[in-house]
Amino acid sequence: MAPYSSFSSRLIARPVASATLLALGALALSACGSEDKAGTAGADASATTQVTDATGTKVKVPAAPERVVALSEMDLDASLALGVEPVGLTAGRGQKGAPQYLADQAKGIPVVGAVTGPDIEKVVQAKPDVILAGQLADEQVLAQLRKIAPTVVTIGSTKDWKKALQLTGSTLGKANEAEKFLAGYETEAAALKTDLGSQAGASVSVARYSAKGTAVMQQGVFISDVLKDLGFTRPGIQKDQGEGHSTPLSDENLKEIDGDWLFIGSLDAGTDADLLDQLAEKPAYQQLGAVRDKHATVVDGTKWTSLGGAQAAVSVLEDIRKAMVK
């Protein structure tokens, strides 16, 4: 899989300056990838390098891993962004396989676990030479994984997708590619901030909706970091650090999610195509200014309100551009 291909292909409709910069970045990355392959083609297969993972543990990994197992959505996202197709993945939140936004890229990759944890037998069957363990904190499970292959915890306590991408790049021998991806993201984010015009600095709210009701995304999660990069403000409790992945809200407290714009994450794009119309009929949602002003949008929750990652961040920028830039 060509590194950065999905990123560069989505830039066609961008402003000329932004598209040109990112196209140049994609060309440079492709050249870099070719050089890397040429340089490692004759390398000793037993060569190793050492990385320090997100827990501070030093791990010896193959200099050029060939069989990578990705045990989180963010690991899968990063691997594919760097041009490495894993031999095993864990299902995304609320999914039977890869997150919706990665489904095409990850087609055919065996599932070796779920959000709740890996299936050790299936990991063994994948015959990995490196395991990307995401934010896995269970020491017993980690010990089992380390007996199978070098295991790197890629996600730190802050769940910073940029740091995770850099660590994944170092682990997979793709450090240069990771830096070029980040540079492309920063360029695209800067272009979007400019193009937002009068909407720059708007109050943006993000909620996830399911049969259990509404929950909001506070600070300390992926989507809040992306919105911070764009300079948006957040209403109510979304300005504060959350205790978990999301914070449930009763209908009586829905005013906490009212802002200039509202993005509602759904994990089922197929059955929730008319979700916005359904919510607009609820009295609690009718009181929200963003709903009345038609500034509410249903988005793919597998990238907006899940663990997130490098390609998810780029795709979120596209969603915001589509919704807010006129």
N, C-alpha and C positions, 0 to 999 in steps of 0.2 A: 504494500500500500504506500503510495507516494506521500511523504510527509507534507503536511500543510495543505494538501490538495483541496480538502473540503473548505478550509479557511479562505483560500484564494478564490475559489469558484463563487463564493457568496459575495464577493466584493464588486461584481460587475455593475450593480446598480448604484454604487456609491458615488459621491462627488469625485470629479476627476483627480484632484490632488491626492485625496485619501486613497483612491484606488491605485493610482500610480505608485505611491509609496509602498503600499502593501504588496503590489505585484512585484516590485523590485525586491522586497523582502522575501517573497516566495521563491523568486529566481535564485537569490543568494542562498536560501536554505536548501534548494534542490541541488545546487552546485556543491554546497557543503556536505550534503548527504552522499553525493557521488564520491567526493574525496574520502569521506569516512569509509565507505565500502571498499574503495581501492586500497586504502591504507590497512584495512583489517582482513582483506581477502586471504592474505598469506600468513596471517598471524597465528601464533601457537594457540590452539583451542583451549589449552589449559591455563592461559594467561589470566590473571585476576587483578582486580583493583579493589581499593577499600573505600567504602562510603560510611558516613556517620548518619544514622537514621534519625527520625523525628524524636526518638526517645533518648538519643545520645549514645546508642549502642553502635559500636564499630562492626561493620559487616563486610567480609570479603565476598565479592561477587565476580562472575566472569567478566572479562573486559568487553566482550561482545555477546551478551546473552542471546540465545536463539529460541528458548522455550520459556515464555513469561506467563505466569498466572497472575491475574489482576483480581484482588479480593475486595475491591470497592468500586463504586461508580466513578469516583475521581481517578482511580488508578487506570481503569479502562479508558476513560476519556483522555488522560494524559498519554497513555501508551499509543493510542490510535493517532493522536495529534502529532506525535513524534515519529510516526511511520512504522510503529511496531505492532503487529497483530498478535495479541495474546493467544495462548493455547487453552486458556480457561478463564472464565469470568464468573462473578457472582451476580445474581439477578438484581435489578434496580429496585428501589422502593416502590412497592405496589405492582411490580412487574414479574412476569414469568421468565423473562430474559433480560437483555440489555435495556437501558432506558430508551424511551421512544426516540429521542433525538440522535441516538447512536445505533439504532436498530439495523440500518442498512450497512453501516461500516462493520458492525459486529456479527453480521449474519453468518451462521455456521459455527461460531465459536461455542464450544461446550460450556454448559452451566455447571459450576463446581461448588455452588453455595448460594446463600441468600443474604439479605441485609443482616440477619441475625447471626450469621457466621458461616464458615466454610464447611463443606462435607469432606472430611479428611481423606476418605477412600477415593473420592473423585479427584481430589488434588493429586494424590499419588498416581492415579491412572493417567493424569495429564503429563507426567514425567517432566516437571519444570526444572530449569536450571537457575531460575530466580523467581521468588514469590514477592509480589508487592502486596503488603498486608494492610494498606489503608490506615485506619485509625484503630485497628484491633488492639485491645488492651488486655485481653485474657492471657495471662502468663502461661497457663497450661496449654492452651491452644497454640500459642506462639512457640512453645517448646516442641510441640508435635510437628509444627510446620518447619522448624529449623532442622529437624532430623530428615526432612524430605529434600530441602534445598535452601540455599541462602535466602533469608527472609528479611525484608526491609519494611519497617513501619514508615510510611510515607507522609502521613498526615499528623501534624502537631496539634496541640491543645487549642490553638487559635483557628484551626481548620482553614488556614490560608492557602488557597488554591495555587497561588503563584509560587510560594515556597515548595509546595508539594510537587509542582511541575518541575521546578529546578532540581529537586532531589531525585525525582523519577528520571530526569534527563541524565543526571550523573550516574544513576544505577544502571541505565540501559546503554551507556556510552553515547548519549545524545545530548550532552550538555549544551553544545552550540545551537542545536535545533531548538532547545527549550528557550534559550535567550532570544533567538530570533522570533519565536512565537510571541513571547512577551512584548518584544519591541513592536511587533505588528498590532497586538492588542492595544498597547498604549497609544499608538498612532490613530487607530480607529476610534478609541474612546475620546481622544482630543478632538477629532473631527466631528464626532457626534455632539460634544459639548458646544462647539461653535455653531453647528447647524440647529441646535435646539432654540437658539434665539431667545425670545421672550420666555420660553419655558425653562430656560436654564435656572437652576435653583428652586424649581417647583417642589412642592410637597408630594412625595410619592409613597403610596402605601402598597404593601404586598401581603396578600392573605392566601391561605390554602383552604379549599373547600372540599368536604367529603360528606358521607352519610352521617358522620358524627358531628358535623357542624363546621363552624368557621374557626380558623386559628391564624394568628399573625406571625410574621417573621420579624424577630427582634434583632438586635446587634449580636455579632458573634457567629453569623452564618454566611454562607457563600453569597446569597443575593444581596445582603446588606453591604458587603464589601464592594460589589460591582456598582451599586447605587452610590456609594461613597466616592468611588472613582469619578463619577459623573457630576458630583457636587450637589446632588439632590438632598433635600431635608426629609425627615421622616416624622409623621404625626404621632402624638400620644405615646404609648409605651414602646413604640418601635424605635424610639431614640435610646432606649435602655438596653443593657445586656440581658439576654434571655437566659433562663435556667436550663432549657432544653432546646430541641430542634425548632419547635414552634410553640406558641402560647394560645391555648383555646380561649375563645371569647363567647359569651352568651349574647343572644340577640339584644339584650338590654344594654350591653356595653359595646355595640358595634360602632358607636361614634369614635372609638379608639382607632379605627382604621380609616376614618375620613380624612382625605387629603385632596390635593388638586387632581391627582390621578390615582387610579386603583387598578392593580394587576392581581387577578385571581388565578392561582395555580390549580390545575386539575390533573390528576394522574390518568384519566381516561378520556383522551381526546375524541374517541369514537362516540361514546354515549353522552358526552357532556358538551356537544357542539352547540346545544341551545341552553347551556347553563346560565348564561348571562340573562337571557329572557326570563328564565325561571326565578333567578334571584331578584330581578327587577320588580317582580310581583310581590315579593315579601316586604311587609311594612318596615322591617328593620333596615333593609337595603334602600327602600324608597327615601329614607331620611338622609341618605348620604349625598353630599354635594357632587361627588365624582360620578355617581350613578345618574343624578338629575342632569348633569352637564354632558352626559354621554362620554365621559372620560374614564370609563371602566372597560377593561379588556380581560378576557379569559386567555390564559397562556398555558403552555406545556409545563405542568408541575414537575416532570422528571428532570427538567433543567433549572427552573426557577425556584422551586420550593423543596428540592431534594439536596443531596450532598454537593452537587455542582462539579465544576472542573473547567479546564482550559477552553475546550470547544463550547461548553455551555455558556461561558462568559461572552464569547464572541457572538453566539446566537442570541443571547439576551440583549446585546447592543442592537442587533438587527430588529428584534421585537420592539424595543423602545423607539427606534427610528421610525418604524412603520406606524406605531401608535401616536407618536407625539410630534414628529416633524412634518409640517404641512408643505 
